[in-house]
Structures are given as C-alpha cells and as structure tokens.
C-alpha cells in the first residue's frame, strides 16, 4: 500500500473491504472433506504423542478398541454409520426434502387463497 498515491488509498478505504467470495456447494463439500482429513490426521498424531494420556482417555470412552483402531489408522466411522448418514443426508433425503418443500408451497398457496393478508 505504501506505493499507492494518497488519493487512491482514500478512495479504496471509502469502498470498504470486499466481501469474501462464497463457495459453491461442490467447493464447500470438498473443503469439508479436506479439512476433516487434516483434523483427523492431527488428532491421530496428538494421540500418538508423549503428551497424550492414553489411560485417562481410554477410561472415559465407550469403545476403547475402536479408538485404538482409529489411532492406528482405521476409519473414524463404521459402515453402518456411513449408511445411516447417507439415508439421512444423502441424495435420497434431498428428494424427500424437495417433496416436503413442494407440499409446503401447496399449503401456502391454499392459505393465501383463504386469507389475503398471509405473509408466508
């Protein structure tokens, strides 16, 4: 900024900061996957470090074997959990959500016909 003329600096400060670019759905999904994998790797590394109190942690968790498998490199979710997630949040749920929204739209149209002041 020191190389810009004073007039240019004043003009740009009046405009304010530019808003950040919003991510597309695909970019958001991809960033979520990348950041999750990084965080899981950091967690594994911490759990394998000398500062980590394994006995304290193992005594507090419900599935010590599963935790040990995770620290050793196994997946952090089971196939059953993946399946349940897909059922709740996968493509099948999108179709259900669309049907619900279509039904809501139909209901709103009926309500508007009954009461013109409906703000919906």
N, C-alpha and C positions, 0 to 999 in steps of 0.2 A: 504493500500500500504506500510506502514511502516514495515510490517513483511516480505516483499519480499526482496530477495537479490538484491544488486545494479545491478548486471548483468541482472537479469530478468526485472528490471524496464527499463533499457536502451533498451533491446530487444523489449519490448512492446511499448515503445514510438516511435521506428522506424516504427512499423507497422501502427501507427496512430489509430484514433478512428474507431471502427467498424461501418459500415453504419447501420442505423435503418432498422428493418425488415419491408418490405412493407405489407400492409394489403390486404387480399383477398377482392373481391367485396362484399361478404357477411359480412365480418368484418367491412368494410367501411360503408356499409348501416346500420348495427347495431349500430356502433359508432355514426353515424349521428343521428339516432333516439334517442339514449340515451342522447347525448349532447344537442339536440334540446329540449327534455323534461326538462332537467335540467335548460337550459337557460330560457325556458318559465316559469318554477316554480320560478326562481329568479326574473324574470320580474314581475310576479304576486305579489310576496312578496314585491318588491320595491314599486309597485303601491299602495299597501295597507299600506305602512309605513307612518308615520307622515311627513317625509321629502319630500314626493311626492306632487307636486302641481297639484291636480286633475283639478281645474278650468282652469288653464293655458293649460293643456294638452287637455282637452275636447274642449276648444275654438279653438284649432288648428286642430283637426282631423275631417274627413268627416263623420264618423259613431260613434258618442258618445255612442249610445245604444249598438252597437256591442262591443266596447271597454269595456264598463261596464260589459257586459256579460262575456267577456274574463277574466277580473279581478276577477269576481265572480266564475270562474272555467270552463266556457264554452270553447268549442274547438276554436282554433285560426283560423281555416279555415272553410268555408262553404262547404256543399256537392257539390255545383256547382263548387267551386274552386278545390276540390278533383277530380271531374270528368274531368275538363279541364286539370289538371295536368296529370292524367292518360292517357288522349288522347295524350298529347304532349310528355310525358316522360315515359309512361308505356310500357308494353310488346308490344302493337300494334305499337308503334313508333319504337321499336327495329327491327321489321320485315321490316318496311319501310326503316329504315337506312340500313339494310342489302341489300335490293333491290337496294338502291341508290349506295352503295359501289360496288355491283356486276356490275351495269351499268357503273360506273366509271372505273372498271377494264377492261370491254369490250372495252370501249372507248380508254383506254390507250393502249391496245393490237393493236387496229386499227391504232393509231397514231404511235406506234413503227414500224408497218409494212410500214407505209408511210415514216417515217424518222428514220433511224437507230441511229441517234445521240440524240434521245429523252431521256431526263434524268428522266422524270416522277416523 
